């Protein structure tokens, strides 16, 4: 997804890395399952086999790749509209379909921009 249109008419961009208006989330139940996942365990076992044949750098790459693949398959994107502060929450992982929520307060920047602003 490169650009999302907010109901207020504002454009929400998802281009580039380290987007100040974007966050990702994983449901707690999915995160817990990830930590004890048979799928992850089988991928980790395959990584151990790769270590035995290829050495330590390959093991690290394989383990990280397996864990991230499972995590990325469960995450949803969240965006904050820079124009009005609405929060867009992806309805399912990878769906690129969003529900919008309007802040109760008129203060802009509810949590994404303000919470992640390292200049404070």
Order of alpha helices (4+ residues) and beta strands (2+ residues): beta-beta-beta-alpha-alpha-alpha-beta-beta-beta-alpha
